[in-house]
Amino acid sequence: MKPTIALFLHHPRGSVQCGNGIIQALSEHYNFKIFTRHELELEFFDGVDCVAFPGGMGDSDAYKWLFQTNGGRIRDYMARGGRYLGICMGAYWAGSEYFDILQDVDAVQYITRPGTDTRRPHAKAIKVTWDGVPERMYFYDGCALVGDESQFETVARYDNRDPMAIIQNRIGIIGCHPESRQFWYDKNYLKPHWHYGSHHYLLLDFVNRLFQK
């Protein structure tokens, strides 16, 4: 029986495009339950093996509005040993200003970091190293994971060597977008960097590793 991931969608703050990319990358091996900001049934997280938050548009005010109803249940799920997968905005939400579930590490804007290779948040295919292999991965104002690197496994790094994708205990967070799909690369400067689905396999391997925790 395939494990079940509860996927948050509430477009545009929990982007449908990002969520569909996650489903496309993982659905052969994982089942999905979708939830939004609206109140959940008490038993919704029963049988859920991981909760996932995609990229999207958001800030601190949006977070408070989105999780005013279900934030407590999500925290309870995590406190009971649940897993958390966050990509881009979902990675930020794991940080100290939001769900605050990371230890000795925080999610901060990569574009503000020392030595960053970009100061602009717009869409681009940014240089990363994933498991030691150079890649150009879709980026849209994603986070770097800054803190005590002895407290987590670093899966990928940005060009300035900041961690970009990490696993800490049962929490996996990624600053870029390995779930990106071909139509995301429709601009001429992006077209040469379409990954032909290879980044979906990177995401699948990342989630498989998270599920080993």
Residue pairs with C-beta under 8 A, 6 or more apart in sequence:
2 29
2 30
2 31
3 29
3 30
3 31
3 49
3 50
3 211
4 30
4 31
4 32
4 33
4 47
4 48
4 49
4 50
5 26
5 30
5 31
5 32
5 33
5 48
5 49
5 50
5 51
5 52
5 85
6 32
6 33
6 34
6 35
6 44
6 45
6 48
6 50
6 51
6 52
7 19
7 22
7 23
7 32
7 33
7 34
7 35
7 51
7 52
7 54
8 14
8 19
8 35
8 36
8 51
8 52
8 53
8 54
8 90
9 15
9 16
9 19
9 34
9 35
9 36
9 54
10 36
10 37
10 56
10 66
11 56
12 56
12 57
13 56
13 57
13 58
13 62
13 66
13 89
14 36
14 53
14 54
14 56
14 66
14 89
14 90
15 54
15 55
15 56
15 57
15 89
17 181
17 184
18 54
18 55
18 56
18 87
18 88
18 177
18 179
19 34
19 54
20 181
21 54
21 177
21 179
21 180
21 181
21 200
22 52
22 54
22 87
22 179
22 203
23 32
24 179
24 181
24 200
25 178
25 179
25 200
25 201
25 203
25 204
26 32
26 203
26 204
26 207
29 204
29 208
30 207
33 44
33 48
35 44
35 70
37 65
37 66
37 67
37 68
37 69
37 70
38 69
39 69
39 70
40 69
40 70
40 73
44 73
45 51
45 73
45 76
45 77
45 82
48 77
48 82
49 82
49 83
49 211
50 82
50 83
50 84
50 85
50 207
50 210
50 211
51 74
51 77
51 78
51 82
51 83
51 84
51 85
52 84
52 85
52 86
52 87
52 90
53 84
53 85
53 86
53 87
53 89
53 90
53 93
54 87
54 88
54 89
54 90
54 179
55 87
55 88
55 89
55 90
55 140
55 142
55 177
56 88
56 89
56 90
57 89
58 66
58 89
58 92
58 93
60 97
60 98
63 93
63 97
63 98
67 74
71 99
74 99
75 99
75 101
78 84
78 99
78 101
81 170
82 170
83 170
83 171
83 172
83 210
83 211
83 213
84 94
84 99
84 101
84 170
84 171
84 172
84 173
85 172
85 173
85 207
85 210
86 92
86 93
86 94
86 171
86 172
86 173
86 174
87 173
87 174
87 177
87 178
87 179
88 140
88 141
88 142
88 143
88 174
88 175
88 176
88 177
90 173
91 107
91 142
91 143
91 145
91 173
91 174
91 175
92 98
92 107
92 143
93 99
94 101
94 102
94 107
94 171
94 173
95 102
95 106
95 107
95 108
95 143
96 102
96 106
101 171
102 147
102 168
102 171
102 173
103 151
103 168
103 169
104 147
104 148
104 151
105 145
105 146
105 147
105 148
105 151
105 152
105 166
105 168
106 145
106 146
106 147
107 143
107 144
107 145
107 146
107 173
107 175
108 143
108 144
108 146
109 121
109 141
109 143
109 144
110 116
110 118
110 139
110 141
110 142
110 143
110 144
110 158
110 162
110 164
110 175
111 118
111 119
111 120
111 121
111 141
113 144
113 146
113 158
113 160
113 162
114 160
115 160
115 161
116 158
116 159
116 160
116 162
117 126
117 127
117 158
117 159
117 160
118 124
118 126
118 139
121 140
121 141
122 140
122 141
123 138
123 139
123 140
123 184
123 187
123 190
124 138
124 139
124 140
124 189
124 190
125 136
125 137
125 138
125 139
125 185
125 190
125 193
126 136
126 137
126 138
126 139
126 158
126 159
126 176
127 134
127 135
127 136
127 158
127 159
128 134
128 135
128 136
128 137
128 156
128 157
128 158
128 159
128 164
128 176
129 135
129 156
129 157
130 137
130 155
130 156
130 165
130 202
131 155
131 156
131 202
135 156
135 195
135 199
135 202
136 193
136 195
137 156
137 176
137 177
137 178
137 180
137 195
137 199
138 176
138 177
138 178
138 180
138 184
138 185
138 190
138 193
138 199
139 175
139 176
139 177
140 177
142 164
142 174
142 175
142 176
142 177
143 173
143 175
144 158
144 162
144 163
144 164
144 175
145 152
145 154
145 162
145 163
145 164
145 165
145 166
145 173
145 175
146 162
146 163
149 163
151 168
152 163
152 166
152 167
152 168
153 166
153 167
153 168
153 209
154 163
154 165
154 166
155 165
155 166
155 167
155 206
155 209
156 163
156 164
156 165
156 174
156 176
157 163
157 164
158 164
158 175
164 174
164 175
164 176
165 172
165 173
165 174
165 175
165 176
165 206
166 172
166 173
167 206
167 209
167 210
167 213
169 213
170 210
170 213
171 210
172 206
172 207
172 209
172 210
174 203
174 206
177 184
177 199
178 199
178 200
178 202
178 203
178 206
179 199
179 200
179 203
180 195
180 199
182 194
184 190
185 191
185 193
185 194
